[in-house]
Amino acid sequence: MSTRLRTARLRIPVESGAIQDRSRGTTWLCRLIQIALALYLIPALLVVLVVGGIGMVVLAIARLLTTILGKSAGQEQSPIGPAPPSSKT
């Protein structure tokens, strides 16, 4: 069973140019708002991406340094997870 929605278009005759002028003004205003938002948000997005990238580089360098310093100090690298129980006999 299929159902169809009935749609009706209501056409209002335009006798004066006031409605057309208002729609042009509204369109221009909407475009101006979009441009203002783009000019405001694009630099903010770039700042967020740059700060995130710098943070990831700092974390990668810190991890690399801890790996190098851990091996040079002669410490044995333990596997991830709990250490196996030591058997003392």
C-alpha positions in Angstrom: 0.0 0.0 0.0 1.4 3.3 -0.9 0.5 6.7 0.3 1.1 10.0 -1.4 1.3 13.3 0.2 -0.8 15.9 -1.4 1.0 19.1 -2.1 -0.5 22.4 -3.2 1.4 25.4 -4.4 -0.1 28.7 -3.5 0.8 31.4 -5.9 0.4 35.0 -4.7 0.2 37.5 -7.5 2.8 40.2 -7.0 1.5 43.6 -8.0 4.2 45.8 -6.6 8.0 45.4 -6.6 8.3 45.7 -2.8 8.4 41.9 -2.3 11.0 41.4 -5.0 13.1 44.2 -3.6 12.9 42.7 -0.1 14.0 39.3 -1.4 17.0 40.8 -3.1 18.0 42.7 0.0 17.5 39.5 2.1 19.7 37.5 -0.3 22.4 40.2 -0.1 22.3 40.2 3.7 22.5 36.4 3.9 25.5 36.4 1.6 27.2 39.1 3.7 26.6 37.0 6.9 28.1 33.9 5.2 31.2 35.8 4.1 31.6 37.3 7.6 31.3 33.8 9.2 33.8 32.4 6.8 36.3 35.1 7.5 35.9 34.6 11.2 35.8 30.8 11.3 38.5 29.8 8.7 41.4 31.3 10.7 40.0 29.8 13.9 40.0 26.3 12.2 43.5 26.8 11.0 44.7 27.7 14.6 43.0 24.6 16.0 44.7 22.4 13.3 48.1 24.0 13.9 48.0 23.7 17.7 46.8 20.1 17.4 49.6 19.3 14.9 52.2 20.8 17.2 50.8 18.9 20.2 51.1 15.6 18.2 54.7 16.4 17.2 55.6 17.1 20.9 54.1 13.9 22.0 55.9 11.9 19.3 59.3 13.5 20.3 58.6 12.8 24.0 57.8 9.2 23.2 60.9 8.8 21.1 63.1 10.3 23.8 61.7 8.0 26.5 62.3 5.0 24.2 65.9 6.0 23.5 66.7 7.0 27.1 65.1 3.8 28.4 67.3 1.6 26.2 70.5 3.6 26.8 70.0 3.3 30.6 70.0 -0.5 30.3 66.5 -0.9 31.6 64.6 -3.9 30.3 61.5 -3.0 28.4 58.5 -4.6 30.0 55.7 -5.8 27.8 52.4 -4.0 28.0 50.2 -5.4 30.8 50.9 -6.9 34.1 54.3 -8.5 34.7 54.5 -12.2 35.0 54.9 -13.5 38.6 58.6 -14.2 39.4 59.3 -17.7 40.4 61.6 -17.8 43.4 62.6 -21.3 44.4 
